[in-house]
Amino acid sequence: MTNKNLIAGATGDWEIVLGLEVHAQVSSNAKLFSGAATEFGAEPNTQVSLVDAAMPGMLPVINQKCVEQAVRTGLGLKAQINNYSVFDRKNYFYPDLPQGYQISQFQQPIVGEGVIDIDLDGGEVKTVRIERLHLEQDAGKSLHDQHPNMSFVDLNRSGVALMEIVSYPDMRSAAEAQAYVKKLRAILRYLGTCDGNMEQGSLRADVNVSVRRPGDPLGTRCEIKNVNSIRFIGQAIEHEARRQIDIIEDGGSIAQETRLFDPKNGETRSMRSKEEAHDYRYFPDPDLLPLSFSQEFVDTIAASLPELPDDKKARFIADYGLSPYDASVLVSEGENADFFEAAAAGRDAKATANMVIGSVFAGLNKAGLSISESPVSAEQVGQLVDLQSNDTVSSRIAKEVFELMFEEGPDQGKDPAVIVEEKGLKQVTDTGAIEAAVDEVIQANPDKVEQARERPKMAGWFVGQVMQATGGKANPQAVNKLVMQKLGLEE
């Protein structure tokens, strides 16, 4: 059996090996070691305390909320929670790093090994191992487009709490890496520990890429820094893997380095040679005591965890009879799942799922809206499902009614039954009226009748003509049955 993840090169097949380091900004009103605000979009250098600016004599003080959020995330990743951890200084120079070091965790992180199950095409589920989660402070931001000759520094992000979530190199394709980030983002958002807004930089990934012949030892990896969209993650991996394969097949070797992804050109470019841990001269931060907390602290947080995506998916399959695919789509965002459950209460869950995944999600996607901004409420979607289930409207008319509700928006406040009545969209179930329409179409097309009797699949053409003649309001099942009878095709 061919491995679908293998990439064909000029000299044979290659395998990509991927590990991700995801930086997730902790949802907290204050920074990791100071009381400065963390709100996105503030004027440059307006959310900077003396600690963040590394003024002499300023000492860091740990933010308990950030610790709780890290533990909460670890529990959501089914990971080992370390009741004793240490903050270290990671030493390097960069203009937007005021201290000349970053307070991070190295050998003793707050969270140890965990797992994430990712959903792949064809219903396949793969487990990706988490190596660790540690807390660290973010650096500031260098601004290179404010002046023709100078770069500016904005320290608003300096000291913001990050969770660095490090995977093992368990992924083997761009699709798997993208599925991993999507699932991790969903878990974080369910937990409320990170808002996951990649476009604002609160979730970004460093992607480690290497290639090898299937079965060979791991190759030399390159790290692609700060990729801030799931689409770009896929593009960066595809380009970097091909770049490495071409170099090796041409007789060269891969230099371990840090690279950047250029989305405009769809390629990676060299940034600097990759540092090793010893290059950062890690040592325990002398200004911070080791972080120690009780098991009771962990248990209290564990008791407050919400139902997470995997558990919700299993419940949707068991309780609502949904397919694994439909359940996966609905639980990808907590708000989507809540909307579906509100719409499906007391009615056909499968029909509701079809309408939510089809009409609702399609409408929102086209309009660029989130589920919380939907012009059509969950209750109205449920009412529309009822009208379809009791044959008041056909599936085609149900889509038309939804589009009308969506366009009119919440201010109109019209329920689907009102729209159906006002627009005269009620489904025709009178068999006499339907039979008359069928007879009319058959009489007008004698040549097609003969063709249909020779090729029974052509009966569908007559059904379509009758539906068109009745404005889509005829009951499709009744039309189909009568057409088959009139053409003498019924068994």
C-alpha positions, -999 to +999 in steps of 0.1 A: +000+000+000+014+034-010+020+059+018-001+089+008+022+112+028+053+104+008+067+130-016+081+119-049+116+133-057+139+128-087+156+099-069+127+083-052+102+089-024+108+111+006+090+115+040+084+148+058+089+149+095+072+177+114+071+190+149+055+222+160+061+248+188+029+267+192+030+300+211-004+307+226-011+341+243-027+334+277-061+349+281-055+373+311-061+409+318-025+414+330+009+403+319+029+374+333+050+393+358+034+428+359+000+444+362+002+461+328-028+456+305-028+431+276-056+444+254-049+442+216-046+473+194-036+499+220-013+528+210+024+518+210+041+518+244+009+526+263+007+493+281+042+491+296+051+489+333+085+496+347+090+458+349+082+453+312+106+481+303+134+465+325+140+495+346+167+490+372+156+474+404+122+463+391+113+427+402+089+403+385+058+391+404+040+360+391+004+364+379-016+335+395-043+337+367-016+328+341-005+298+362-042+287+364-046+290+327-015+270+320-026+242+343-061+243+328-046+239+293-024+211+305-054+192+318-072+198+285-043+182+267-045+152+291-009+161+302+012+156+333+009+186+356+041+194+374+033+208+408+069+220+410+084+240+382+112+266+377+115+298+357+148+303+339+165+332+321+170+325+284+198+349+274+199+365+239+201+401+225+173+416+204+163+453+203+127+445+215+139+424+245+146+451+271+161+428+298+185+411+274+169+378+284+135+362+283+120+347+314+110+312+303+111+276+316+136+250+304+143+218+322+114+219+347+082+232+329+048+235+344+032+209+321+048+177+309+037+151+283+002+150+268-017+141+236-039+155+209-061+134+186-064+150+152-091+143+126-079+136+091-096+129+058-116+097+055-124+096+092-089+087+102-078+099+137-041+103+146-026+109+180+001+135+182+022+135+214+028+167+233+063+170+248+057+199+272+040+232+278+059+260+295+051+295+305+072+324+292+070+361+286+067+376+251+091+401+236+082+435+223+077+442+186+101+459+162+084+482+136+103+486+104+078+505+083+075+537+103+106+555+091+128+552+060+161+550+081+151+537+115+132+509+132+109+516+162+101+494+191+067+489+207+069+472+241+031+467+246+036+429+240+067+428+263+059+406+292+026+392+279+022+356+291+027+329+265+022+292+267+047+274+244+032+241+235+058+217+220+049+186+201+070+156+193+079+151+156+049+129+150+034+146+120+041+135+084+024+160+061+012+196+058-024+184+062-016+167+095+002+199+108-028+220+098-052+196+115-031+197+146-031+235+148-069+236+142-075+210+169-052+227+194-068+261+187-103+246+193-092+231+226-077+264+238-108+283+228-131+257+245-110+261+277-109+298+275-072+299+279-063+316+246-086+334+221-068+318+192-068+349+170-040+341+147-044+373+127-037+393+159-007+372+168-022+356+199-016+321+183+015+315+161+036+285+153+073+277+148+073+247+124+103+223+124+107+206+091+130+178+080+129+152+053+143+116+051+140+084+031+112+062+046+128+042+075+160+063+077+170+082+108+157+118+113+172+144+089+185+178+098+156+201+106+150+238+098+127+259+120+102+283+102+094+310+127+062+327+136+038+314+110+005+330+119-022+313+097-032+277+091-030+282+053+005+296+056+016+267+077+006+243+049+023+265+022+055+269+043+058+231+049+052+222+013+079+247+001+104+239+027+102+202+022+106+205-015+136+229-010+153+204+013+147+175-011+161+194-040+193+203-021+199+167-009+192+152-044+217+177-059+244+164-035+242+191-009+234+190+028+208+208+050+221+234+074+202+236+106+189+271+106+159+294+114+139+305+084+110+329+078+080+322+055+073+349+029+036+345+021+038+369-009+063+347-027+052+314-011+087+305+000+110+303+030+142+323+034+171+320+058+170+342+089+199+329+111+217+297+120+197+277+145+208+281+181+211+252+205+198+253+241+234+259+255+237+290+233+210+307+254+229+301+286+198+291+305+199+294+343+172+297+370+160+332+374+173+345+408+144+369+411+117+342+411+112+314+435+103+279+421+066+277+413+050+253+437+013+245+441-008+217+457-027+189+441-059+205+455-052+235+433-050+213+403-081+193+412-101+224+416-092+236+381-099+201+367-134+201+382-142+233+363-132+220+328-159+222+301-169+194+277-140+194+252-142+188+214-135+151+214-160+144+242-186+166+226-181+148+192-186+114+208-218+126+225-231+141+192-226+108+175-241+088+203-270+110+213-279+126+180-270+098+156-247+122+136-219+109+113-184+114+126-178+140+099-209+161+107-201+159+144-165+170+138-177+200+118-202+211+144-178+208+174-149+226+157-160+258+175-178+258+209-203+285+197-212+264+166-219+233+188-241+254+211-260+269+182-267+234+168-279+220+201-302+249+206-316+245+171-319+206+174-337+206+208-367+183+205-365+178+167-348+158+139-311+162+147-298+150+114-320+174+095-309+202+118-273+193+113-277+194+075-293+229+077-267+243+101-237+229+082-252+237+048-274+269+049-262+285+081-224+280+078-225+288+041-244+320+047-221+331+075-190+323+055-202+342+025-211+372+047-179+370+068-198+367+100-193+345+131-221+323+145-228+349+172-235+374+145-260+352+126-290+371+114-310+339+118-314+326+154-310+289+164-347+289+173-357+301+138-335+274+122-353+248+144-387+262+132-376+259+096-365+223+102-400+216+116-416+231+085-395+208+063-401+178+085-438+181+084-438+187+046-450+223+048-420+232+026-396+212+005-359+212+010-355+235-019-380+260-005-365+257+029-332+270+015-351+299-001-368+308+031-335+307+050-319+330+025-349+354+029-345+354+067-307+359+064-311+389+041-338+405+062-317+402+093-327+400+130-344+434+130-373+421+108-379+393+134-400+372+109-402+336+118-401+311+089-438+302+091-447+339+086-424+341+055-438+309+040-474+323+045-466+358+031-447+345+001-471+317-007-443+291-005-463+263+012-456+229-004-483+215-027-493+181-013-527+179-031-521+149-054-548+161-078-529+193-085-496+175-087-511+149-111-525+177-133-490+192-136-474+158-143-500+151-171-494+185-186-456+180-188-460+144-202-485+155-229-462+184-240-432+161-245-443+128-262-408+123-277-392+124-242-418+099-230-405+073-254-369+081-245-377+077-208-393+043-213-361+032-231-339+048-205-357+050-171-331+075-157-347+101-179-377+101-156-357+126-135-361+151-164-399+150-160-396+154-122-375+185-128-400+200-152-429+194-129-410+210-100-402+240-122-438+243-133-450+244-097-424+269-086-406+242-065-436+239-042-448+204-052-439+175-029-408+159-046-417+124-034-452+127-047-440+141-080-415+113-085-441+086-077-466+100-101-441+104-129-430+068-126-466+057-126-476+077-156-445+066-176-452+030-167-418+026-150-430+017-115-421-018-105 
